[in-house]
Amino acid sequence: MILSVAHGNRSIRVDLANQRLELLNEGQVFERFLVSTSKYGPGEIFGSLKTPRGQHIIRAKIGAGQPLGTVFRGRRPTGDLYCDELARSEPGQDWILTRILWLSGTEVGRNRLGNVDTMRRYIYIHGTPSFEFLGEPRSIGCIRMSNQEILELFDWVEVGMSVEIN
């Protein structure tokens, strides 16, 4: 459960080596979550399917008010809730569930603009099915979290909030 932090300088840090997402207030870690980043490792190039590094911001929050397990395609809810039957009908699908925090790079030439633009690569922090292994790199670029934890994180973050991925 994310603690309430009323004031201060809040941010997010993603630790690729340890597959952790950390919530910071005034630079101090006060909460950690297991995540899953790219199985291809870190990288910024368009089409690489790697998780981009560096300074980012949350550009958009998508999915407010949707039920836990909502399935998204193209950043829009499909009207489906994730279930075993749906999973069997689409084996190998990279499920984007519950909430989306769409990231945008802030470092021109590293993760912003040209062929390294995080936002144009559609890199998100999003929910994932419970069978997915968190704590291990298994995504295709995005940062996956448990559905319950992304739901909590979504309410804690603000558009424009800093996200450091290293």
C-alpha positions as CSV (number, residue, x, y, z in Angstrom):
1,M,0.0,0.0,0.0
2,I,1.4,3.4,-1.0
3,L,1.8,5.8,1.9
4,S,0.1,9.2,1.6
5,V,2.7,11.9,0.9
6,A,1.0,15.3,1.0
7,H,3.9,17.5,0.2
8,G,7.4,17.4,-1.1
9,N,9.2,16.6,-4.3
10,R,7.9,13.2,-5.4
11,S,9.4,11.1,-8.2
12,I,9.8,7.5,-9.5
13,R,13.1,5.6,-10.1
14,V,13.2,2.4,-12.0
15,D,16.2,0.2,-11.2
16,L,16.8,-2.1,-14.3
17,A,19.4,-4.3,-12.7
18,N,17.2,-5.2,-9.7
19,Q,13.8,-5.0,-11.5
20,R,12.5,-2.5,-8.9
21,L,10.3,0.6,-9.2
22,E,11.0,3.0,-6.3
23,L,8.8,5.8,-5.1
24,L,10.8,8.8,-3.7
25,N,9.8,11.8,-1.7
26,E,12.5,14.5,-1.2
27,G,15.0,12.0,-2.7
28,Q,14.3,9.3,-0.1
29,V,12.9,5.9,-1.1
30,F,9.7,5.1,0.8
31,E,8.2,2.3,-1.3
32,R,9.5,-0.4,-3.6
33,F,7.7,-2.6,-6.1
34,L,8.9,-5.6,-8.2
35,V,8.6,-4.8,-12.0
36,S,9.5,-6.5,-15.2
37,T,11.4,-4.5,-17.9
38,S,12.5,-5.6,-21.3
39,K,13.8,-9.1,-21.9
40,Y,16.1,-7.5,-24.5
41,G,17.8,-5.2,-21.9
42,P,18.1,-1.5,-21.9
43,G,18.2,0.6,-25.0
44,E,16.7,3.6,-26.7
45,I,16.5,2.9,-30.4
46,F,13.1,2.7,-32.1
47,G,12.2,-0.9,-32.9
48,S,14.7,-2.4,-30.4
49,L,12.0,-3.6,-27.9
50,K,14.4,-2.4,-25.2
51,T,13.6,-0.4,-22.1
52,P,14.8,3.2,-22.5
53,R,17.1,4.8,-19.9
54,G,17.5,8.3,-18.6
55,Q,15.2,11.0,-17.4
56,H,11.5,10.8,-18.3
57,I,8.2,12.3,-17.3
58,I,4.7,10.9,-17.1
59,R,3.1,12.4,-20.2
60,A,-0.3,10.9,-19.7
61,K,-2.4,8.8,-17.3
62,I,-4.8,6.5,-19.1
63,G,-7.6,4.3,-17.6
64,A,-9.0,6.3,-14.7
65,G,-12.2,4.7,-13.5
66,Q,-11.7,1.4,-15.4
67,P,-12.1,-1.9,-13.5
68,L,-9.1,-3.9,-12.3
69,G,-7.9,-6.1,-15.2
70,T,-9.3,-3.9,-18.0
71,V,-7.6,-4.8,-21.3
72,F,-6.2,-1.9,-23.4
73,R,-5.3,-1.8,-27.1
74,G,-3.9,1.3,-28.6
75,R,-4.3,3.0,-25.2
76,R,-8.1,2.4,-25.3
77,P,-10.1,0.0,-23.2
78,T,-11.4,-2.8,-25.3
79,G,-14.4,-3.5,-23.0
80,D,-12.8,-6.8,-22.0
81,L,-11.6,-7.8,-18.5
82,Y,-8.6,-10.1,-18.5
83,C,-9.4,-13.7,-17.8
84,D,-8.0,-17.2,-18.5
85,E,-10.4,-17.7,-21.4
86,L,-9.2,-14.5,-23.1
87,A,-5.6,-15.5,-22.5
88,R,-6.2,-18.9,-24.1
89,S,-7.8,-17.2,-27.1
90,E,-4.7,-15.0,-27.7
91,P,-1.6,-17.0,-26.6
92,G,1.6,-14.9,-26.6
93,Q,-0.3,-11.6,-26.3
94,D,1.6,-8.8,-24.5
95,W,-1.3,-7.8,-22.2
96,I,-1.6,-4.2,-21.2
97,L,-4.0,-4.1,-18.3
98,T,-5.7,-1.9,-15.6
99,R,-3.8,1.4,-16.0
100,I,-1.3,3.0,-18.3
101,L,1.3,5.7,-17.4
102,W,2.7,6.8,-20.8
103,L,6.3,8.0,-20.5
104,S,8.1,10.7,-22.5
105,G,11.8,11.2,-22.5
106,T,13.3,14.5,-21.5
107,E,16.9,14.2,-22.9
108,V,17.1,15.2,-26.6
109,G,19.1,12.7,-28.5
110,R,19.1,10.1,-25.8
111,N,15.4,9.4,-25.2
112,R,13.6,12.3,-26.9
113,L,13.0,13.1,-30.6
114,G,14.4,11.2,-33.6
115,N,14.8,7.5,-33.5
116,V,15.1,7.4,-29.7
117,D,11.8,9.0,-28.7
118,T,10.3,7.2,-25.7
119,M,6.8,8.5,-26.3
120,R,6.8,7.6,-30.0
121,R,8.0,4.1,-29.0
122,Y,4.8,3.8,-26.8
123,I,6.7,3.0,-23.6
124,Y,4.4,2.7,-20.6
125,I,4.3,1.6,-17.0
126,H,1.3,-0.7,-17.0
127,G,-0.5,-3.6,-15.4
128,T,0.2,-7.2,-16.4
129,P,-1.5,-10.6,-15.8
130,S,-0.7,-12.3,-12.5
131,F,1.1,-15.2,-14.1
132,E,3.8,-12.9,-15.5
133,F,7.0,-13.0,-13.5
134,L,7.8,-9.8,-11.8
135,G,11.4,-9.2,-10.7
136,E,12.6,-10.7,-14.0
137,P,13.1,-8.9,-17.4
138,R,10.4,-10.3,-19.6
139,S,8.6,-7.4,-21.3
140,I,9.1,-6.0,-24.8
141,G,10.2,-2.5,-23.7
142,C,7.5,-1.4,-21.2
143,I,7.7,-1.5,-17.4
144,R,5.1,-4.1,-16.1
145,M,3.7,-4.1,-12.6
146,S,1.0,-6.1,-10.8
147,N,-2.5,-4.9,-11.5
148,Q,-3.2,-3.9,-7.9
149,E,0.1,-2.0,-7.6
150,I,-0.4,-0.1,-10.9
151,L,-3.8,0.9,-9.6
152,E,-2.3,2.3,-6.4
153,L,0.6,4.0,-8.3
154,F,-1.8,5.6,-10.8
155,D,-3.6,7.5,-8.0
156,W,-0.3,8.6,-6.5
157,V,1.4,10.0,-9.6
158,E,0.7,13.2,-11.5
159,V,1.2,14.1,-15.1
160,G,4.7,15.7,-15.5
161,M,6.1,13.7,-12.6
162,S,9.8,12.7,-13.0
163,V,10.7,9.1,-13.8
164,E,14.3,8.1,-13.9
165,I,15.2,4.7,-15.5
166,N,18.7,3.4,-14.9
